Amino acid sequence: MNYIETLTKELEGMAMGFFQLLPSFAIALGIVVLTWIMVGVFVRIIGRVTKRAGLRTDLQQLFETITKLAVWILGILIALTVAIPSFTPAGAVAGLGVGALAIGFAFQDIFENFLAGVLIMLREKMNIGDSISCNGIMGSVERITLRETYIRQFSGELTVVPNSMLFKNAVDIFNDQAVRREQVVVGVSYDTDLETAEATIRKAVEGIAEVDKDKGVLVFAQEFGASSVDFLVLWWSNTGEQDKRLTKSHVIMAIKKALDDAEIEIPFPYVTHTFKEALPVEKAPLAANES
């Protein structure tokens, strides 16, 4: 009976303690709701300030995310302090101890991508809308978060890339400058006058409207190929006005037409067979129906 009486008293004490803490829990819940409201208010304020400052979209998102985290952390700490009087932020940090180290190792990749995302947003290059290439992935940057980047590939697929990959590896930004250089190799037969061929190719490329006339066209005799003398042709064009692949197509067609008009051959690969000894040649016997 003593055990039952002791247990009953303990349960009654726990119930009384719970009811005594109900007001604190209600206040803590109100603090959480107020924190949720304040997060929306502060995010809107930060959004207006960053837009007026003319910051990039990814930087606006960075400041809004940091504001959310800061307000939520502060609100939750206040709510825990009210709900649990013995709770203190310093005590919570001290209580983590070795657990914090274990959590750090467990979430190493997450923290790495988080820091990489912050650094990517802070740097000037690679903004939303840029066309990039990294580790074989080519496409347009649609969104940058604190952990990952969304890249819409040119073929239509959406690829979610960890920020650490974009931060650790080289990233090619195609639209950093609108005017970009392109090249093509053209081969002419060995019996062609090379100066005439060079002038013909240069005139053909310079006649393309999309080619930048200020930067000029470069034509170099590059090397002796297996069946042709190869010219390296380089030109610049404004990729913001027209896709560089379409410009390259126009250049190739113009070169082919100019060489045909000048009767300059673009040879197929030639194969020459050399025998050390003369080969006997015999006439094949006629079939019975051909005799």
C-alpha positions as CSV (number, residue, x, y, z in Angstrom):
1,M,0.0,0.0,0.0
2,N,2.9,2.4,0.7
3,Y,4.2,1.9,-2.8
4,I,0.8,2.7,-4.3
5,E,0.5,5.8,-2.0
6,T,3.9,7.0,-3.0
7,L,3.2,6.5,-6.7
8,T,-0.1,8.3,-6.4
9,K,1.6,11.3,-4.7
10,E,4.3,11.4,-7.5
11,L,1.6,11.4,-10.2
12,E,-0.3,14.1,-8.4
13,G,2.9,16.1,-8.1
14,M,3.6,15.7,-11.8
15,A,0.1,16.7,-12.7
16,M,0.3,19.8,-10.5
17,G,3.6,20.7,-12.1
18,F,2.2,20.2,-15.6
19,F,-0.8,22.5,-14.8
20,Q,1.5,25.1,-13.3
21,L,3.6,25.1,-16.5
22,L,0.6,25.4,-18.8
23,P,0.7,29.2,-18.7
24,S,4.4,29.1,-19.6
25,F,3.7,26.7,-22.5
26,A,0.9,29.0,-23.7
27,I,3.2,32.0,-23.6
28,A,5.9,30.0,-25.4
29,L,3.4,29.0,-28.1
30,G,2.4,32.6,-28.5
31,I,6.1,33.6,-28.9
32,V,6.5,30.9,-31.7
33,V,3.4,32.3,-33.5
34,L,4.7,35.9,-33.0
35,T,8.1,34.7,-34.4
36,W,6.4,33.3,-37.5
37,I,4.6,36.7,-38.1
38,M,7.9,38.6,-37.5
39,V,9.7,36.4,-40.0
40,G,7.3,37.5,-42.7
41,V,7.6,41.1,-41.7
42,F,11.4,41.2,-41.6
43,V,11.7,39.3,-44.9
44,R,9.5,41.8,-46.6
45,I,11.5,44.6,-45.2
46,I,14.8,43.0,-46.3
47,G,13.3,42.4,-49.7
48,R,12.4,46.0,-50.2
49,V,15.8,47.2,-49.0
50,T,17.8,44.9,-51.2
51,K,15.6,45.7,-54.3
52,R,16.1,49.4,-53.7
53,A,19.9,48.8,-53.3
54,G,19.9,47.1,-56.7
55,L,21.3,43.8,-55.5
56,R,21.3,40.7,-57.6
57,T,18.4,38.2,-57.2
58,D,20.7,35.6,-55.6
59,L,22.0,38.1,-53.0
60,Q,18.4,39.1,-52.2
61,Q,17.6,35.5,-51.5
62,L,20.7,35.1,-49.4
63,F,19.8,38.0,-47.1
64,E,16.2,36.9,-46.8
65,T,17.3,33.4,-45.9
66,I,19.8,34.6,-43.3
67,T,17.1,36.9,-41.8
68,K,14.7,33.9,-41.5
69,L,17.3,31.8,-39.8
70,A,18.2,34.6,-37.3
71,V,14.6,35.5,-36.4
72,W,13.6,31.8,-36.0
73,I,16.6,31.0,-33.9
74,L,16.1,34.0,-31.6
75,G,12.4,33.3,-31.3
76,I,12.8,29.6,-30.5
77,L,15.5,30.3,-27.8
78,I,13.1,32.8,-26.1
79,A,10.2,30.4,-26.3
80,L,12.4,27.6,-24.7
81,T,13.6,29.9,-22.0
82,V,10.0,30.8,-21.1
83,A,8.6,27.2,-21.3
84,I,11.6,25.7,-19.5
85,P,12.9,28.0,-16.8
86,S,16.0,26.0,-16.3
87,F,16.9,26.2,-20.0
88,T,19.7,28.7,-21.0
89,P,21.4,29.0,-24.4
90,A,24.8,28.7,-22.8
91,G,23.7,25.5,-21.0
92,A,22.4,24.0,-24.2
93,V,25.7,24.7,-26.0
94,A,27.6,23.2,-23.1
95,G,25.3,20.2,-23.0
96,L,25.9,19.3,-26.6
97,G,29.5,18.5,-26.0
98,V,30.7,15.5,-28.0
99,G,27.2,15.3,-29.6
100,A,27.9,18.5,-31.4
101,L,31.1,17.1,-32.8
102,A,29.2,13.9,-34.0
103,I,26.5,16.0,-35.6
104,G,29.1,18.1,-37.3
105,F,30.7,15.0,-38.9
106,A,27.3,13.5,-39.8
107,F,26.2,16.7,-41.5
108,Q,29.6,17.6,-43.0
109,D,28.3,17.6,-46.6
110,I,25.3,19.8,-45.7
111,F,27.5,22.4,-43.9
112,E,29.9,22.3,-46.9
113,N,27.2,23.0,-49.4
114,F,25.7,25.6,-47.1
115,L,29.0,27.6,-47.0
116,A,29.6,27.0,-50.7
117,G,26.1,28.4,-51.4
118,V,26.9,31.6,-49.3
119,L,30.2,32.1,-51.1
120,I,28.6,31.5,-54.6
121,M,25.9,34.1,-53.8
122,L,28.5,36.6,-52.6
123,R,30.8,36.4,-55.6
124,E,30.1,38.7,-58.6
125,K,30.0,36.1,-61.3
126,M,27.5,33.3,-62.1
127,N,24.1,34.8,-61.5
128,I,20.6,33.5,-62.1
129,G,19.9,33.4,-65.9
130,D,23.6,32.7,-66.8
131,S,24.4,29.9,-69.2
132,I,27.2,27.8,-67.7
133,S,29.0,24.5,-68.0
134,C,30.5,22.5,-65.1
135,N,31.6,18.9,-65.0
136,G,29.8,18.1,-68.3
137,I,26.5,19.8,-67.2
138,M,25.5,22.7,-69.5
139,G,22.5,24.9,-69.1
140,S,21.0,28.0,-67.6
141,V,21.0,28.8,-63.9
142,E,17.4,28.9,-62.7
143,R,17.8,29.1,-58.9
144,I,20.5,29.3,-56.3
145,T,19.7,28.2,-52.7
146,L,22.0,27.8,-49.7
147,R,22.5,24.1,-50.4
148,E,22.0,23.5,-54.2
149,T,21.7,25.1,-57.6
150,Y,19.1,24.4,-60.2
151,I,20.4,24.2,-63.7
152,R,18.0,23.9,-66.7
153,Q,20.0,22.0,-69.3
154,F,19.8,23.2,-72.9
155,S,18.0,19.9,-73.8
156,G,15.2,20.7,-71.3
157,E,16.2,18.6,-68.2
158,L,16.4,20.2,-64.8
159,T,19.6,19.2,-62.9
160,V,20.0,19.9,-59.2
161,V,23.7,20.4,-58.4
162,P,25.3,20.6,-55.0
163,N,26.8,24.0,-54.4
164,S,30.2,22.4,-53.4
165,M,30.6,21.0,-56.9
166,L,30.1,24.5,-58.5
167,F,32.5,26.0,-55.9
168,K,35.3,23.5,-56.2
169,N,35.3,23.0,-60.0
170,A,35.9,25.3,-62.9
171,V,32.7,26.9,-64.2
172,D,32.5,28.2,-67.8
173,I,30.1,31.2,-68.0
174,F,29.1,31.5,-71.7
175,N,27.2,34.8,-71.5
176,D,29.7,36.8,-69.4
177,Q,30.5,38.7,-72.6
178,A,28.1,38.9,-75.6
179,V,30.9,39.0,-78.2
180,R,32.6,35.6,-78.4
181,R,35.0,33.9,-80.7
182,E,34.3,30.8,-82.8
183,Q,36.5,28.8,-85.2
184,V,36.4,26.2,-87.9
185,V,39.1,24.2,-89.8
186,V,39.0,24.2,-93.6
187,G,41.1,21.9,-95.8
188,V,42.1,22.6,-99.4
189,S,43.9,20.3,-101.9
190,Y,47.7,20.3,-102.1
191,D,47.7,21.7,-105.7
192,T,45.8,24.8,-104.6
193,D,47.5,28.3,-104.5
194,L,47.3,28.9,-100.7
195,E,47.3,32.7,-100.9
196,T,44.3,32.5,-103.2
197,A,42.6,30.1,-100.9
198,E,43.3,32.3,-97.9
199,A,41.9,35.4,-99.6
200,T,38.8,33.5,-100.7
201,I,38.0,32.1,-97.3
202,R,38.6,35.5,-95.6
203,K,36.3,37.3,-98.1
204,A,33.6,34.7,-97.6
205,V,33.6,35.0,-93.8
206,E,33.8,38.8,-93.8
207,G,30.6,38.8,-96.0
208,I,28.5,37.3,-93.2
209,A,26.5,40.0,-91.5
210,E,26.7,38.5,-88.0
211,V,30.5,38.5,-88.0
212,D,32.0,41.3,-86.0
213,K,33.8,43.5,-88.5
214,D,35.8,45.5,-85.9
215,K,37.6,42.5,-84.5
216,G,38.2,41.1,-88.0
217,V,38.7,37.6,-89.4
218,L,41.8,35.6,-88.9
219,V,42.8,32.9,-91.4
220,F,46.0,30.8,-90.7
221,A,47.5,27.9,-92.7
222,Q,47.6,25.5,-89.8
223,E,49.1,22.3,-90.8
224,F,49.7,19.7,-93.5
225,G,46.9,17.2,-93.3
226,A,46.7,13.6,-94.7
227,S,45.1,14.8,-97.9
228,S,44.8,18.6,-97.5
229,V,46.4,21.8,-96.3
230,D,44.3,22.9,-93.3
231,F,43.4,26.5,-92.6
232,L,42.2,27.6,-89.2
233,V,39.5,30.3,-89.5
234,L,38.6,32.5,-86.5
235,W,35.9,35.1,-86.2
236,W,33.9,37.0,-83.5
237,S,30.2,37.4,-83.3
238,N,27.6,38.8,-80.9
239,T,25.9,35.8,-79.3
240,G,23.3,38.0,-77.7
241,E,21.8,38.9,-81.0
242,Q,22.1,35.4,-82.6
243,D,22.9,31.9,-81.6
244,K,26.6,31.2,-82.3
245,R,25.7,27.9,-83.8
246,L,23.6,29.5,-86.5
247,T,26.4,32.0,-87.2
248,K,28.8,29.1,-87.6
249,S,26.4,27.4,-90.0
250,H,26.3,30.5,-92.1
251,V,30.1,30.8,-92.1
252,I,30.6,27.2,-93.2
253,M,28.0,27.5,-96.0
254,A,29.6,30.7,-97.2
255,I,33.1,29.2,-97.2
256,K,31.9,26.1,-99.1
257,K,30.1,28.2,-101.8
258,A,33.1,30.6,-102.2
259,L,35.6,27.7,-102.6
260,D,33.3,26.0,-105.1
261,D,32.9,29.2,-107.1
262,A,36.7,29.6,-107.1
263,E,37.1,26.0,-108.2
264,I,39.2,25.2,-105.1
265,E,38.8,21.6,-104.0
266,I,37.9,20.6,-100.5
267,P,39.3,17.0,-100.9
268,F,38.1,13.8,-99.5
269,P,40.8,11.7,-97.7
270,Y,43.1,10.2,-100.2
271,V,44.7,6.7,-99.8
272,T,47.8,5.8,-101.9
273,H,48.9,2.2,-102.0
274,T,52.6,1.5,-102.7
275,F,53.9,-2.0,-103.5
276,K,57.6,-2.9,-103.4
277,E,57.4,-5.2,-106.4
278,A,55.4,-5.0,-109.6
279,L,52.1,-6.8,-109.4
280,P,51.2,-9.2,-112.3
281,V,48.0,-8.3,-114.1
282,E,46.0,-11.0,-115.7
283,K,42.7,-10.9,-117.6
284,A,39.9,-12.6,-115.9
285,P,38.3,-15.5,-117.9
286,L,35.0,-14.7,-119.4
287,A,31.9,-16.5,-118.1
288,A,30.2,-19.1,-120.3
289,N,27.3,-16.9,-121.2
290,E,29.6,-14.1,-122.2
291,S,31.7,-16.1,-124.7
